[in-house]
Each structure stands twice: as C-alpha cells, then as structure tokens.
Amino acid sequence: NAKQEDITLKVDTALKTIEQKNKSLEGALPDNYFSRLGLDQSKFSALLDTINNIDTLKDEAQDIVGRVYEYFLSKFAIAEGKGKGEFYTPKSIVNLIAEMIEPYKGKIYDPSCGSGGMFVQSLKFIEKHQGNKKDISIYGQELTNTTFKLAKMNLAIRGISANLGNKAADTFADDQHKELKADYIMANPPFNLKDWRAENELTDDPRWSGYEVPPKSNANYAWILNMISKLSQNGVAGFILANGALSGGGEEYKIRKQIIENDLVEAIVILPRAMFYSTDISVTLWILNRNKNERTVEVNDGIKSYRKREGEVLFMDLRQ
C-alpha cells in the first residue's frame, strides 16, 4: 500500500487496530498521528519501502526491531536533554546489574522504569543463560506519560507482558505497587531529585519505617528505602546512583548507617566515567541483599567471581 494516496490514513488505522486488539497497549499509540503530520507523500512511501526491505527475522539472535527502537530512544534521550541518564540506561550497565543479581525466577521490579530497558535486558540475560522467561513476572512504574507509553511499546514489540500500574504516576506520591514484594529490583532512578515531597508530606510513609525520613532536598535515599521496602525475604536489588549518595550527611548518613547495620549492603561498585549517552558523570552501582548467605557469583567479561558474606561489604573501583 506504500504508493496509495491514503497511505497515512491506512497506517493510522492499522495502529488503532493494533491498540484495540492488544489491551496492554491501550492509550500507548499515537492517534491519527501520520494524517496530522503533513508528510510529503513520496518521502513517506519511500520510507515505508526502505523499512519493508529490512529482513527483521534474518538472524534470530539479533533483535533488529528492538535495536532500531533502542537507537531512536537514545536519540530521543539526547534531544530531550535527559542528562544524568535518567531516560536510557546503557546496555553495558544493565548487563552488569543482571550478571550480579542473577534475575532468574520470580518478580522483577523497577520503580522508575523509563522506557523499559531494564526489563528487556534482564529477559535477554535469562535467555542467554538458558533460563525460562515464563518464570519471571515484571512490575514497573514511570512518572512521565510519554515515557510510560514508550515503555508499553518497547515491551509489546518484544512480546513481554508487564504490570506498569494503571497509569503514569509518581512512585512516592502514588505508589502503583503498594503490596509488592519483589525477588529482584533493577533501577536507574533520577539522580539527586530535589523537592520530591512537600515539607510535611510522606513523613510517616511505611516505606521508611525503622529509618529516618529521607530529606526533601534529595530523593536518593527515598529511592533506596522504597526499594528496600519492596524486597522479598531473599530479594536482591541492583541500582545506579550518583557517587554523592555514598557520602551525604544528616539524615542520609543516618539512613546509610542503619542500612549497613541491617546488613543489607552486599556490594558498592564505582563505574567508569562517560558511560551514558548525554553526560560524563561517574556513577555507583549498589547491590543490596536481604539474605547475604555465602555464595559465589560468576560474572562474565571481567569480574570472575565474588563471595557474599554476612557482615561484609564488597567495594570495587572500576573507574580505571
């Protein structure tokens, strides 16, 4: 149909039909987008022909459609000025988190899931290690409506079903998964988020029970305590934060001290600079574990193995 005069209408109708037949995509796809765009007919036809000539199924090991989608997501992230890597986490970092927490079986949660990249990569990790995708269920939450829709599409084109909550919503003010206890948490929350709550709001939230209330001037420790509250009895979390979260004073110091006394910190890994698309910031990977029994973890390409022991914290400086 590429050369038909009503091709833009045909594409819009197809998108609407896809949405109607796939409930997980409800509200995610653009409405009458191509009809409103005013594209040059011949250019649009040529674009469709070019896409049509790509053999997306030629190599089953390569997720061609997914790779193209990731490419445009990264371009979008740069164009939107999403500094600090909030929008798109580099694949190398996601792979490292997956290799260290080994999300094989159970519930995976991401409290700031962005476009869903963590979920895509963790499922690729499972497939690579001969695991079964059916043994995993996915839970996420995202604040920005556009990104929420992108996540739905990102997962749908790969046939991944997920519970992203009923809507795009603030994880702190409108938690979409209050009762969730996750076996694995993977996250790259916004760094150093200011004024994430009003002065007297969320002061008695059950998520910080047993800890100081995180300061409203910076959400780093609110993210950490939210994740700790969501961990199951043997749950493991791997997440990225700016290096400053390691040394904050005041309430942050007290919360950090309590987390260590509760023996939840398994590893702290400082990563090299310039790993993100739009910033050269150096970041830290935190591994938290509710059950630090001794066991060896094999990690490909670099770290050969490490042992988790009760009462110990592994520190790694990978900046060089």
N, C-alpha and C positions, 0 to 999 in steps of 0.2 A: 504493500500500500504506500510505499515511500513517495511515489510520484503523484499520488492522488491529491486533488486540490484541498480536500477536507482532512488532510493527514493530522493536523494539530488537534482537531476535534476527535479523530479516531484514537489518538494517543491518550487524550484526557478521558475519553470514555473507557478505555482499557484500564487506566489507573483506578477509576471509580469502581469498575467491576472487580478488580483485584482486591480493593479495600472491602467491598461488600462481602466477598467470599472468604476473606481472612480476617476474622474478628480481632486478632492480635494487632492488626494494622489500622483499626478504627481511628479515624481522625489524624492519621500519620501522613497520608499522601496529599500533595497539593491539589487544590480544587480548581479546575479549569485553568490550570497554570499555562499550558502551551498556547491555548486560544487567546489568553490575555497578553502573552509576551510580545506579540507582534514580530515574530521571527521571519526573516526572509525565507520564502517557501523553498527556493532551490538549495539554500545552505542547509536548511533543516533536513531536506530529502537526502542531501549528500552525507550529512552526519549519520542519519539512520542507516544508509548503505554501508558506511565505514564500520559502524558498530556490528551490523549484520554479518560482515565478513570476518569478524573475530571468532575463532573457534574456541569458545569458552570451555568446552569439555574435552579438548585435545589431550590435556595432561591432568589426570585426576589428582595428582599430588599438588598441583598448583591451583589455588582458588583464584582464578583470573578475575571474576566479577568482584570478589572480595578485595583483591589487590587494587583494582581500579577505584573502588569505593574508598579504600583507605587513602589512596593518593589524593583524591579530591577532598577528603576530610582534613588531611594535613594542610592542604592549600587554604581551605576554609578557616582552619585554626589560625593560620598566619594572617589572613585577610581581616579576621575579626579582632586581631590584636590580643588573642588569648595568651598573654605572656605566661610565664611560670608553668606552662604545660598543662593547664587545667583541662583543656579540651581534648587533647590527644596524647596519650602516653606512648612513648617509643616502644616498639615491639621488643627490643632487647631487654628493657626493664621489666616488662610484663613477663617475659620468658624467665628471667632470673627469679622473680617472685614465685612463679609456678614451680620452678625447679626446687625452690627452697621450702615451700609449704606443701607441695605434692597434693593437689586437689583431685583425688581420685574418685571419691564416693561421698555423697551427702549433699548438703545445701551450701551453695556459694552465694555470698552477699557482697555488694558494692554500694556503699552509702552515697556515693557521688559518681554515678556510673557513666556520665558523659555520653559518648556515642556507643558505648557497649564494648569497647575494645578489649577490656579485661576478660569479659566472658568469652569472646571469640578466641583469644589466645589460650585461655585455660582449657577450652574444649579441644583446641589443637594439641595441647600438651597431653591430654588424656589419650587422644587418638595415637599420638607418636609413641606413647608407652603402652600401647595395646590395651588400654582401658576401655570402658563402655560408657558412651555419652548418656545412656539411659539411666546410669547410676547417679547422675548429677541433676539437681534442680537449682534454678537460678532466681535470685531475688536482687532487685536493684532499685535505686531512687535517683531522680535527676530534677534539679530545680528549674532549668531553662526549658521552656516549652519547645523551642525549635530543636534543641539538642535531644530532648525526650523523644521527639518524632524521629530524629536521625537514628537513635538507638533502636527504636522499634524496627526501622527499615534495615539497619545493619544486621540485626539478629534474624529478621524474616528472610533476607536473601540467602542466608546460610541454613535455614530450616531449624533455627534454635528457638525453642519456646522459653519464655521468661515471665516472671511476675515483676513488673516495674511499678506496681502500685496503680491506683485508679487514675492518677493524673501527675503532671509535673508539679513537684512540691518541695518545700524547704525541709530538709531532713530533721532539722532541730525543731522548727515550729509546727511541722505537720508530718510526723513520722508515719510512713506508709506501711511499716512492718513492725508494729509495736511488740508483738508476741514472738517474733522470730528468734530462734537460736540456731546460728549458722555453724557449720563444721569448718568452713573456710571463708576468710574475708580477704578480698584483694581490692586495694583502693589507691587512688591518687587524688585526694581531696584538694580543693583550692588552698594554696599556702597563705598563711598569715591574714586570714579573712577578718576584717575589722567590723565592729558593731553588728555582730551576728545575732545579738539579742539586745533587748532594751534593758535598762538598769535593773529593774526588779522582775524581769521575766525569766522563766525557766530556772529559778533559783532552787526549787525543790524537785526538779525533774528526777525521776527514779534512775535515770541513766548515770547520774553521778553519785548515786548512793554509796556512802563509805569513802568518798573523796571530797576534796574542796570543790566549790563551784568554779568551773573554768571562767577566766576573766573575759568580759565582753569585748575587750580591746583586741583579742586574738582568738580565733576559733580552733587553733591547732589541737589543744588539749580537749576541746569539746568533741572533735572528730575521734580522738583516741579513746575517750571514755564511752562515746556512742558505740564504737566497735567492740570494746571490751564487754559492754553490756549485752551485745548480740552474740557473743561466742558461746557455743555449747560447752559441755563439760570437758571435752577433749579438743575444743576448737583451736585453730591456728589462724593468725592474721598476718598478712604481709602488706605494708603500705608505705607510700613515699611521703616525706615531709621535708620542708626546708631545713637546712642544718641548724638554724637558730632554735628549733624546738628542743635541741639537746641541752641547751644551757639557759633557758628562760628562768627568771627569778620569780618571787612572790608565790601566787597560787600555783603556777606552773611547776615550780621547784617542789612544792609540797605534793602535788599530784604525782610527779615523776618519782619522788622518793617512795610514795605509797605503792606505786605500780611495781617498783623494784622489790620492796618488802613483801609484796604479794607474790613474788617470784613469777611474774608474767613475761618478763623480757628475755627472749631467747637469743636474739642477735641484733646488732646495730651495724649496718653496712654503709659506709660513706662512698658514694658513687663518683665517677669522674665528671668533670665539667662538660658543658656543651653536648649533652645527650638529647636535649629537647630541640624541637624544630625552631622555636622562636625565642629562646633565652639560653644563656651560657651558665645559668645558676648551677651550683653543686648541690645535690640533694642526698638525703639519707633514707635508706630502706630500713624500716623497723620490722622485726619478726616478733610477734607476741604469741605466747602459747599457754593455754590453761593447764597443760599436763606435760611438764618437762621431764618425762622419763628419758633415761639414757637410750639413745638410738643413733645409728649412723645414717646420714642423708647423703646420697650420691648426687653431685651436681656436675652436669656436663660442661665441657669447654672452660676449664679454669680451676674452679674450686673442686677438688677431688672428693672430699668428704669432711664432715664435721660431726662432732658428737654433742647432743644436747644433754646437759646435766642439771639436776636440781641445784638451785643456788648459784649457778654460774651464768655469766652473760658473755657471748662471743662478740668481740669487736673486730671489724675488718675495715681497713682503709684502702679503698681501691682507686684513689684519685690518680695514682701514677700508673 
